[in-house]
Amino acid sequence: MEQTDSCKTGRPAETLNALDDWKSVFLGGMAMLAARLRLIVGLTLLAGAAAYGVAYWLPKIYTSVAYLGPLEDSNAKTAEAVIQSGPVLDPVIAKFPQYQSGRSLEEKRTYLNSNLRWQILRGSPSNSAIYTLSFDDTDPQRAQALLNAIVDGWLKSIKPHPDKTVRLQKILEASEAQAADLALVIAELKKRPDTMFADARNGYFPPNIADMIKMRTEIAARIVELTMELRAGSRDMIFGPATLPEQPSNSNKKSIVVISMLIAFGGLIAFFLLRWHLMIIATQPIYAPGIAQIRRAIPWWPAGSRG
């Protein structure tokens, strides 16, 4: 019983000691940061000034945006791949020979791709969405001209050949006529309910109206597909032409400075806390061999400080 009582009375003491240790560590860390507060603030302001200088000297980037669609999800993925391909970009490069002069064709193609962005417009349904195709350049008029050329190249690459266009138009006309006939028959059957019942004596069996409605639905879907194929490559796929940017897209220097200062402030606090914690660990004998081994492993560590 005495042993049990001593164990019970010892646990609160251990808990209090652990709490005291954490309080000591926390307060010691806060005291260390308070002692270095001027240094941290000064370095943070220096980082903000450096970020402002970098943002000021960076070249202005202008973004031209074109809106394409509506497109289905599968068609949009295909369009993105086609736009970034050589058959679309190479004619654009040939049209602007002075653009990135001195670079090879592959380097120019890679540079064009690096400045292109394809995104779905927020809030658009995936089955019929509007997409944005944007291009960045240091010259606003050149950004617009290059983006227009890229869109034109894409439309030209997906445009069906004349013989295919004629064939698609004939199939579309036949499908529309078939859908109209089915709609007329279904409407007549609904007007005359007596035609829905079979008459075995006269050898009359009514048509299956459910199958006819299903066939009409399938033909309607086919008409939509044919219309989309005929629409491919036309200007109708452009929801909004390439814009002429008036303001640079990277002109928000205030945000750059604030973000840089926040990163610098947080990084400095983390650095000093980690350094202070490691210095505490280094003073404990149990960790001394490990610290000495780390010091010997670092080539640039001062020779006089190695263990």
One Martini backbone bead per residue (centre of mass of N, CA, C, O) as a GRO file, in nm:
protein
  307
    1MET     BB    1   0.056   0.063  -0.020
    2GLU     BB    2   0.299   0.254  -0.003
    3GLN     BB    3   0.385   0.221  -0.303
    4THR     BB    4   0.124   0.321  -0.431
    5ASP     BB    5   0.124   0.603  -0.301
    6SER     BB    6   0.393   0.698  -0.420
    7CYS     BB    7   0.305   0.679  -0.716
    8LYS     BB    8   0.066   0.872  -0.698
    9THR     BB    9   0.243   1.117  -0.588
   10GLY     BB   10   0.456   1.121  -0.836
   11ARG     BB   11   0.295   1.207  -1.095
   12PRO     BB   12   0.237   1.508  -1.040
   13ALA     BB   13   0.535   1.585  -1.026
   14GLU     BB   14   0.608   1.507  -1.314
   15THR     BB   15   0.404   1.695  -1.451
   16LEU     BB   16   0.515   1.959  -1.333
   17ASN     BB   17   0.799   1.930  -1.453
   18ALA     BB   18   0.710   1.930  -1.749
   19LEU     BB   19   0.573   2.206  -1.741
   20ASP     BB   20   0.822   2.363  -1.653
   21ASP     BB   21   0.992   2.295  -1.900
   22TRP     BB   22   0.804   2.423  -2.114
   23LYS     BB   23   0.803   2.704  -1.990
   24SER     BB   24   1.106   2.749  -2.009
   25VAL     BB   25   1.129   2.718  -2.314
   26PHE     BB   26   0.926   2.935  -2.398
   27LEU     BB   27   1.046   3.177  -2.241
   28GLY     BB   28   1.329   3.154  -2.362
   29GLY     BB   29   1.244   3.199  -2.656
   30MET     BB   30   1.112   3.478  -2.615
   31ALA     BB   31   1.366   3.616  -2.504
   32MET     BB   32   1.541   3.571  -2.752
   33LEU     BB   33   1.356   3.723  -2.955
   34ALA     BB   34   1.353   3.996  -2.804
   35ALA     BB   35   1.667   4.040  -2.833
   36ARG     BB   36   1.621   4.006  -3.173
   37LEU     BB   37   1.406   4.208  -3.287
   38ARG     BB   38   1.569   4.420  -3.442
   39LEU     BB   39   1.699   4.224  -3.639
   40ILE     BB   40   1.440   4.106  -3.760
   41VAL     BB   41   1.314   4.372  -3.857
   42GLY     BB   42   1.550   4.466  -4.031
   43LEU     BB   43   1.556   4.217  -4.223
   44THR     BB   44   1.262   4.248  -4.318
   45LEU     BB   45   1.294   4.529  -4.446
   46LEU     BB   46   1.519   4.443  -4.637
   47ALA     BB   47   1.347   4.237  -4.792
   48GLY     BB   48   1.133   4.441  -4.890
   49ALA     BB   49   1.330   4.623  -5.049
   50ALA     BB   50   1.434   4.401  -5.236
   51ALA     BB   51   1.157   4.326  -5.357
   52TYR     BB   52   1.100   4.605  -5.476
   53GLY     BB   53   1.346   4.616  -5.660
   54VAL     BB   54   1.281   4.367  -5.824
   55ALA     BB   55   0.991   4.457  -5.914
   56TYR     BB   56   1.090   4.718  -6.059
   57TRP     BB   57   1.304   4.565  -6.265
   58LEU     BB   58   1.101   4.407  -6.379
   59PRO     BB   59   0.939   4.314  -6.638
   60LYS     BB   60   0.662   4.376  -6.807
   61ILE     BB   61   0.355   4.190  -6.804
   62TYR     BB   62   0.136   4.080  -7.062
   63THR     BB   63  -0.214   3.970  -7.086
   64SER     BB   64  -0.373   3.770  -7.315
   65VAL     BB   65  -0.729   3.693  -7.376
   66ALA     BB   66  -0.916   3.397  -7.463
   67TYR     BB   67  -1.244   3.270  -7.549
   68LEU     BB   68  -1.354   2.928  -7.538
   69GLY     BB   69  -1.659   2.810  -7.676
   70PRO     BB   70  -1.823   2.560  -7.595
   71LEU     BB   71  -1.682   2.267  -7.419
   72GLU     BB   72  -1.601   1.965  -7.379
   73ASP     BB   73  -1.386   1.788  -7.196
   74SER     BB   74  -1.257   1.620  -7.425
   75ASN     BB   75  -1.224   1.858  -7.627
   76ALA     BB   76  -1.043   2.031  -7.442
   77LYS     BB   77  -0.803   1.836  -7.419
   78THR     BB   78  -0.747   1.830  -7.721
   79ALA     BB   79  -0.706   2.134  -7.762
   80GLU     BB   80  -0.462   2.167  -7.574
   81ALA     BB   81  -0.274   1.971  -7.729
   82VAL     BB   82  -0.287   2.112  -8.007
   83ILE     BB   83  -0.188   2.399  -7.928
   84GLN     BB   84   0.103   2.268  -7.818
   85SER     BB   85   0.180   2.199  -8.098
   86GLY     BB   86   0.365   2.221  -8.384
   87PRO     BB   87   0.139   2.268  -8.611
   88VAL     BB   88   0.062   2.544  -8.458
   89LEU     BB   89   0.338   2.694  -8.373
   90ASP     BB   90   0.518   2.704  -8.628
   91PRO     BB   91   0.353   2.915  -8.798
   92VAL     BB   92   0.385   3.138  -8.586
   93ILE     BB   93   0.692   3.159  -8.599
   94ALA     BB   94   0.699   3.225  -8.907
   95LYS     BB   95   0.527   3.496  -8.876
   96PHE     BB   96   0.756   3.566  -8.632
   97PRO     BB   97   1.088   3.601  -8.683
   98GLN     BB   98   1.167   3.818  -8.442
   99TYR     BB   99   1.088   3.612  -8.238
  100GLN     BB  100   1.336   3.503  -8.068
  101SER     BB  101   1.596   3.559  -8.192
  102GLY     BB  102   1.850   3.297  -8.216
  103ARG     BB  103   1.663   3.064  -8.195
  104SER     BB  104   1.537   2.776  -8.210
  105LEU     BB  105   1.256   2.609  -8.282
  106GLU     BB  106   1.238   2.456  -8.014
  107GLU     BB  107   1.281   2.702  -7.827
  108LYS     BB  108   1.037   2.866  -7.926
  109ARG     BB  109   0.823   2.656  -7.859
  110THR     BB  110   0.885   2.642  -7.554
  111TYR     BB  111   0.835   2.945  -7.497
  112LEU     BB  112   0.542   2.954  -7.582
  113ASN     BB  113   0.439   2.738  -7.383
  114SER     BB  114   0.533   2.894  -7.118
  115ASN     BB  115   0.308   3.141  -7.196
  116LEU     BB  116   0.083   2.935  -7.181
  117ARG     BB  117  -0.276   2.919  -7.083
  118TRP     BB  118  -0.513   2.666  -6.966
  119GLN     BB  119  -0.857   2.738  -6.863
  120ILE     BB  120  -1.126   2.713  -6.672
  121LEU     BB  121  -1.409   2.865  -6.613
  122ARG     BB  122  -1.550   2.969  -6.349
  123GLY     BB  123  -1.858   2.779  -6.327
  124SER     BB  124  -1.829   2.578  -6.545
  125PRO     BB  125  -1.942   2.322  -6.710
  126SER     BB  126  -1.791   2.032  -6.826
  127ASN     BB  127  -1.998   1.977  -7.078
  128SER     BB  128  -2.010   2.325  -7.116
  129ALA     BB  129  -1.736   2.508  -7.145
  130ILE     BB  130  -1.534   2.781  -7.067
  131TYR     BB  131  -1.221   2.889  -7.203
  132THR     BB  132  -0.888   2.998  -7.133
  133LEU     BB  133  -0.647   3.174  -7.341
  134SER     BB  134  -0.317   3.265  -7.251
  135PHE     BB  135  -0.067   3.535  -7.300
  136ASP     BB  136   0.275   3.623  -7.246
  137ASP     BB  137   0.422   3.962  -7.260
  138THR     BB  138   0.606   4.267  -7.295
  139ASP     BB  139   0.394   4.312  -7.532
  140PRO     BB  140   0.067   4.373  -7.590
  141GLN     BB  141   0.040   4.348  -7.903
  142ARG     BB  142   0.201   4.083  -7.928
  143ALA     BB  143   0.022   3.912  -7.749
  144GLN     BB  144  -0.230   3.936  -7.927
  145ALA     BB  145  -0.109   3.840  -8.199
  146LEU     BB  146  -0.013   3.559  -8.103
  147LEU     BB  147  -0.287   3.456  -8.001
  148ASN     BB  148  -0.437   3.481  -8.268
  149ALA     BB  149  -0.249   3.287  -8.423
  150ILE     BB  150  -0.300   3.039  -8.244
  151VAL     BB  151  -0.606   3.022  -8.287
  152ASP     BB  152  -0.598   3.000  -8.596
  153GLY     BB  153  -0.426   2.740  -8.601
  154TRP     BB  154  -0.629   2.565  -8.450
  155LEU     BB  155  -0.871   2.597  -8.642
  156LYS     BB  156  -0.722   2.484  -8.893
  157SER     BB  157  -0.652   2.195  -8.772
  158ILE     BB  158  -0.981   2.120  -8.710
  159LYS     BB  159  -1.073   2.153  -8.985
  160PRO     BB  160  -1.257   2.016  -9.211
  161HIS     BB  161  -1.268   1.884  -9.497
  162PRO     BB  162  -1.456   1.932  -9.769
  163ASP     BB  163  -1.553   1.635  -9.805
  164LYS     BB  164  -1.639   1.602  -9.506
  165THR     BB  165  -1.841   1.832  -9.496
  166VAL     BB  166  -2.041   1.720  -9.701
  167ARG     BB  167  -2.099   1.454  -9.553
  168LEU     BB  168  -2.201   1.580  -9.287
  169GLN     BB  169  -2.437   1.742  -9.409
  170LYS     BB  170  -2.595   1.497  -9.519
  171ILE     BB  171  -2.628   1.351  -9.247
  172LEU     BB  172  -2.773   1.583  -9.107
  173GLU     BB  173  -3.019   1.603  -9.294
  174ALA     BB  174  -3.116   1.310  -9.254
  175SER     BB  175  -3.149   1.326  -8.945
  176GLU     BB  176  -3.355   1.557  -8.938
  177ALA     BB  177  -3.571   1.412  -9.107
  178GLN     BB  178  -3.603   1.166  -8.921
  179ALA     BB  179  -3.683   1.325  -8.666
  180ALA     BB  180  -3.937   1.455  -8.788
  181ASP     BB  181  -4.090   1.193  -8.855
  182LEU     BB  182  -4.095   1.078  -8.568
  183ALA     BB  183  -4.246   1.314  -8.439
  184LEU     BB  184  -4.502   1.286  -8.612
  185VAL     BB  185  -4.579   0.995  -8.536
  186ILE     BB  186  -4.594   1.034  -8.229
  187ALA     BB  187  -4.814   1.252  -8.235
  188GLU     BB  188  -5.034   1.075  -8.374
  189LEU     BB  189  -5.043   0.848  -8.163
  190LYS     BB  190  -5.135   1.036  -7.927
  191LYS     BB  191  -5.412   1.121  -8.068
  192ARG     BB  192  -5.451   0.786  -8.111
  193PRO     BB  193  -5.510   0.546  -7.883
  194ASP     BB  194  -5.628   0.307  -8.062
  195THR     BB  195  -5.335   0.245  -8.202
  196MET     BB  196  -5.206   0.091  -7.940
  197PHE     BB  197  -5.384  -0.151  -8.022
  198ALA     BB  198  -5.432  -0.469  -8.098
  199ASP     BB  199  -5.557  -0.657  -8.404
  200ALA     BB  200  -5.584  -0.986  -8.478
  201ARG     BB  201  -5.815  -1.001  -8.690
  202ASN     BB  202  -5.660  -0.772  -8.880
  203GLY     BB  203  -5.340  -0.772  -8.832
  204TYR     BB  204  -5.279  -0.556  -8.596
  205PHE     BB  205  -4.972  -0.382  -8.505
  206PRO     BB  206  -4.835  -0.169  -8.307
  207PRO     BB  207  -4.614   0.053  -8.251
  208ASN     BB  208  -4.326   0.122  -8.064
  209ILE     BB  209  -4.307   0.413  -7.891
  210ALA     BB  210  -4.056   0.374  -7.715
  211ASP     BB  211  -3.857   0.316  -7.948
  212MET     BB  212  -3.908   0.583  -8.096
  213ILE     BB  213  -3.811   0.771  -7.872
  214LYS     BB  214  -3.527   0.655  -7.853
  215MET     BB  215  -3.449   0.713  -8.149
  216ARG     BB  216  -3.489   1.020  -8.132
  217THR     BB  217  -3.274   1.070  -7.917
  218GLU     BB  218  -3.031   0.955  -8.076
  219ILE     BB  219  -3.057   1.152  -8.315
  220ALA     BB  220  -3.023   1.413  -8.153
  221ALA     BB  221  -2.734   1.347  -8.060
  222ARG     BB  222  -2.618   1.322  -8.347
  223ILE     BB  223  -2.676   1.613  -8.432
  224VAL     BB  224  -2.487   1.743  -8.227
  225GLU     BB  225  -2.225   1.611  -8.326
  226LEU     BB  226  -2.237   1.717  -8.618
  227THR     BB  227  -2.243   2.016  -8.546
  228MET     BB  228  -1.966   2.017  -8.400
  229GLU     BB  229  -1.798   1.924  -8.643
  230LEU     BB  230  -1.881   2.166  -8.830
  231ARG     BB  231  -1.782   2.387  -8.615
  232ALA     BB  232  -1.510   2.310  -8.652
  233GLY     BB  233  -1.289   2.581  -8.724
  234SER     BB  234  -1.462   2.809  -8.638
  235ARG     BB  235  -1.547   3.122  -8.501
  236ASP     BB  236  -1.767   3.003  -8.302
  237MET     BB  237  -1.542   2.900  -8.084
  238ILE     BB  238  -1.529   3.205  -8.014
  239PHE     BB  239  -1.631   3.383  -7.738
  240GLY     BB  240  -1.349   3.555  -7.715
  241PRO     BB  241  -1.124   3.753  -7.810
  242ALA     BB  242  -0.829   3.881  -7.805
  243THR     BB  243  -0.683   4.085  -7.587
  244LEU     BB  244  -0.581   4.420  -7.497
  245PRO     BB  245  -0.360   4.502  -7.280
  246GLU     BB  246  -0.312   4.773  -7.034
  247GLN     BB  247  -0.210   4.607  -6.789
  248PRO     BB  248   0.004   4.468  -6.600
  249SER     BB  249   0.016   4.151  -6.430
  250ASN     BB  250   0.296   4.248  -6.243
  251SER     BB  251   0.214   4.538  -6.075
  252ASN     BB  252   0.191   4.421  -5.772
  253LYS     BB  253   0.413   4.530  -5.543
  254LYS     BB  254   0.277   4.512  -5.267
  255SER     BB  255   0.240   4.204  -5.253
  256ILE     BB  256   0.536   4.127  -5.283
  257VAL     BB  257   0.638   4.269  -5.028
  258VAL     BB  258   0.454   4.138  -4.815
  259ILE     BB  259   0.528   3.843  -4.870
  260SER     BB  260   0.832   3.872  -4.825
  261MET     BB  261   0.814   3.970  -4.529
  262LEU     BB  262   0.665   3.725  -4.412
  263ILE     BB  263   0.876   3.515  -4.489
  264ALA     BB  264   1.115   3.646  -4.342
  265PHE     BB  265   0.997   3.654  -4.057
  266GLY     BB  266   0.938   3.348  -4.027
  267GLY     BB  267   1.227   3.248  -4.096
  268LEU     BB  268   1.379   3.392  -3.865
  269ILE     BB  269   1.232   3.266  -3.629
  270ALA     BB  270   1.297   2.973  -3.699
  271PHE     BB  271   1.605   3.002  -3.700
  272PHE     BB  272   1.648   3.103  -3.402
  273LEU     BB  273   1.502   2.871  -3.261
  274LEU     BB  274   1.676   2.641  -3.372
  275ARG     BB  275   1.949   2.750  -3.276
  276TRP     BB  276   1.878   2.764  -2.975
  277HIS     BB  277   1.806   2.463  -2.940
  278LEU     BB  278   2.081   2.346  -3.032
  279MET     BB  279   2.248   2.485  -2.810
  280ILE     BB  280   2.116   2.335  -2.577
  281ILE     BB  281   2.184   2.050  -2.669
  282ALA     BB  282   2.501   2.092  -2.680
  283THR     BB  283   2.525   2.117  -2.348
  284GLN     BB  284   2.458   1.823  -2.341
  285PRO     BB  285   2.630   1.532  -2.281
  286ILE     BB  286   2.458   1.321  -2.447
  287TYR     BB  287   2.505   1.506  -2.731
  288ALA     BB  288   2.810   1.560  -2.782
  289PRO     BB  289   2.903   1.340  -2.988
  290GLY     BB  290   2.706   1.421  -3.215
  291ILE     BB  291   2.795   1.716  -3.247
  292ALA     BB  292   3.091   1.653  -3.313
  293GLN     BB  293   3.031   1.491  -3.570
  294ILE     BB  294   2.895   1.720  -3.726
  295ARG     BB  295   3.136   1.916  -3.722
  296ARG     BB  296   3.334   1.725  -3.876
  297ALA     BB  297   3.139   1.701  -4.138
  298ILE     BB  298   3.184   2.008  -4.169
  299PRO     BB  299   3.397   2.186  -4.366
  300TRP     BB  300   3.318   2.504  -4.278
  301TRP     BB  301   3.392   2.458  -4.001
  302PRO     BB  302   3.556   2.573  -3.756
  303ALA     BB  303   3.844   2.441  -3.633
  304GLY     BB  304   3.822   2.539  -3.328
  305SER     BB  305   3.513   2.400  -3.297
  306ARG     BB  306   3.600   2.121  -3.309
  307GLY     BB  307   3.588   1.794  -3.153
   0.00000   0.00000   0.00000
